[in-house]
Amino acid sequence: MYLRRILAAASVSVIAATGLAACSSDSSGDSASNGPITIGTTDASKKAWAAFEDEAKKEGFDIKIQNFSDYNTPNQALDQGEIDTNNFQHLKFLAEYNKGNGTDLVPIVATEIVPLALFWKDHDSLDGIEGQQVAIPNDPTNQARSLNLLASQGLLKLKEDDLLTPTPADIDEGASKVSVAPVDAAQTPSAYGEGKPAVITNSFFERANIDPSQAILYDEPDSPGANPEVMFEPYINVWAVQEKDKDNPKVKRLAELYLSDEVKAAVQKTTGGTTIFVDKPQAELQQILDRLEEEASK
């Protein structure tokens, strides 16, 4: 199985860390100034970050977690040197940000992928879904991912195979078994509550009191019909840094602590055990990013 070949529950060896300091803004990529390593994210209130802080303290890291209210600001802050690293995005988002803003932010450590899920109230399978209208998020990334999820199960027929970012215009409606209704991601739980099938992102599980384990379909990479390169690799979440800091051992070691057993347990508590942790070398992450950036340029 593809999933078993490329994923592993990452085992993180304990390395003594001393004399830790914030990343320097000079071109050497080494720490030169005293102070905390500043990390940007968009979900600092989640249990995983509290567990991460505990693990960082055990190894002597001095860190500051800075929360941002939107998805673009953490990359802006990183590019401008206001923070040292961030952890909030998957590779596809990073690729599109780099191409759209002329930046050269790079991944250093993979963390996880949270499968996108299809929910249907009072149903535990796809039986009877033909002819239904499925609510999907309308933001470009999650909309494309939702369409590929439905296409992987033969519920939608796309005019071209293996499109990375399909839109509703790419649907062959006559050959499809369901239709879609793109709505704001925040409205997908409402559609679910009304009895419609809905693709709901993990951001809304807790606030909508939805049990992730009740999903009837996930975009898992080894599910029948899935193309792992299209459906899995773009959505690997990563720690990112400026290109000059890609070999900074202190920041990389800090990022690896996110895959400690304690942090992973906290992540799974939030996502209902649906998170897939990823163990991929930095060089492979960069190869995927390069491919996605090339595709984003077309």
Secondary structure, DSSP 8 states (H G I E B T S, - for coil): -HHHHH------------S--EE-SSTT-SEEE-S-EEEEES-TTSHHHHHHHHHHHHTT--EEEEE-SSSSHHHHHHHTTSSSEEEEEEHHHHHHHHHHHT--EEEEEE-EE---EEE-TT-SSSTT-TT-EEEEE-SHHHHHHHHHHHHHTTSS-BSSTT-SS--GGGB-GGG-S-EEEEE-GGGHHHHHHTT--EEE-GGGTTTTT--GGG-SEE--TTSTT--HHHHTGGG-EEEEEEGGGTT-HHHHHHHHGGGSHHHHHHHHHHHTT--EE----HHHHHHHHHHHHHHHT-
